[in-house]
Every structure is written in structure tokens, then in C-alpha cells.
Amino acid sequence: MSYRIVYKPSRLYLRDLIHLETQCFPDEQMDKMAFSGIMDNEFWVSLSGSRVNGYGYLKITPELAWIVRVGVANKQRNKGIGARLMDAMLKRCEELERNNIILYVRQDNPAALHLYRKFDFDVAEESYQYIIEKDWFDGHRDCINEQELTVSPVVDVPEQMMPVFSDQWSNLSDLHDPPKTHVFVFLHETIGSIGYCRLNPEFPGCFPFELDTPMSMLSSALRALEPYLSRNHTKLKLTFADPMVAKACETLGFELNYRLYKMSRTSPDILCRDP
């Protein structure tokens, strides 16, 4: 069976893409609106005839490129489709002169790890995802804490109080698009800015989630976010790289969902040409 890779595919494939997303990422699905928003950007599909059997999504920032999604239909795996999608995305990075490329992968996904290492990606850091059940918010809504924080939309934060975003999140302010996506800065009345997060209420989750001294401030930060959470969900997922936030999550009794690797590739010289 022959496969072809199509860049910026027609929306006629939207239904098939949503079905494939459900199969590939059952716990972290993008919805129809999300797909509609990215298909006109750096997005590829793999087709056999008119059937979608894979897709890839690349996000471009001023400093780097981020491979956000690589999905292949269960029955079409181990046929080189994922490698062909990766090859197409890396060639695009080369065209755009983005030599710093990152992606995230679950540590318990050996097939994906093998694919990414084939393209010279190496582990740069370990990340975590923890789950906070709605019951926790119900039980802590009225708690009083000397370290009480507030959250401010990033567009309302004075320049002198703005946190320093990492290169990966240099465009974070541009992602503030309520009610779909909120970018918040955590503010303490005496210290000032002590962190930031991007909240997607319908995911539902926060990524990134950065917080100074999380052992004393995580509970207050979560309570400050609670009014912005969707009432349609019973849990919130926090994804982050700071092991101290992980320790604070453990102390509060939150469940570890999974561990992630952040992988990076900085050399543009070698692309895999034999998928």
C-alpha cells in the first residue's frame, strides 16, 4: 500500500483526524475546534488513498520548533509512517532555520522513543504530570493560608512584575485567549511575581506550570485557579519539569499520571532519509 504526506490538508479530513486522535491520545484529545485552528498551520497528514492513517503537528516560535503531535493509526504502525511524518517536519524546520527542536514523549512509550532517537533526539529533561481531583478543590475552597496568592491574566501584569519566560515559552503572552486558554501570573502581595501557568479549562490542565517555593505555595496557587476551571470535568492535570513541584504534589496526596521526557535536537545536519 502506498502512502503520501500532505501539508496543510483539506478540512474534509477533519472527522477522520478527530477519530484518529481519539485512538492515539485517548486521555489527552484535541477537540474539533483545536484541530480547526491548527490545520492551516504546520500540519501534515499521511494518506493511503483518501484514508487518513497518520498526522503530525509542528509549532514554531521565534526561538525553536516544537513537534507537538505524531499520531499513527494502530493498524498502520511499523510501516514507516511516523518516520515519514518526522522527516517532513524536520525538513520544514530546516527551511525555517529552526535548529533547536523539542518534543515531549511519555517514558512508557518505547516505540516513540525509538523513533525520536532515530532522528537524533536526546533526552534533555524529565517532566511529570499529576492529577488533582475536583474533590480536593471542594475540600480546600475555604481554607485560609498566610501565603494566599492571586492570579492575574498576563495581559494585565505590569512590565516590571512580568516573570521571565524560558525560550520554550517566549511567546506565552500571545497564547492568552480566554475562555479557551488563560495565561496567568501568580502574584504574592509582598513578593510580587512568583510563577506562571497556561490553563486550558477544557483539557483540563496546566502546561507550563512554574511556581517558586511550591512546598509552601502550591495549595494556594491551585485554589486561586479554581474559579477558572470548567465545571464539566472532575480533575485537573498539571504538567511541569520542576522536581520540587512534584514533591509538593506528593505531599498534597496528588496522583502521578505519568512521567515524560523532554527531548531535543540541535543539529540540523542529519535527517533520516530511510524511513
Secondary structure, 3 states (H helix, E strand, C coil): CCCEEEECCCHHHHHHHHHHHHHHCCCCCCCHHHHHHHCCCCEEEEEECCEEEEEEEEEECCCCEEEEEEEECHHHCCCCHHHHHHHHHHHHHHHCCCCCEEEEEECCCHHHHHHHHHCCCEEEEEEEEEEEEHHHHHHHCCCCCCCCCEEEEHHHCCHHHCCCCCHHHCCHHHHCECCCEEEEEEEECCCEEEEEEEEECCCCEEEEEEECCHHHHHHHHHHHHHHHCCCCCCEEEEEECCHHHHHHHHHCCCEEEEEEEEEEECCCCCCCCCC
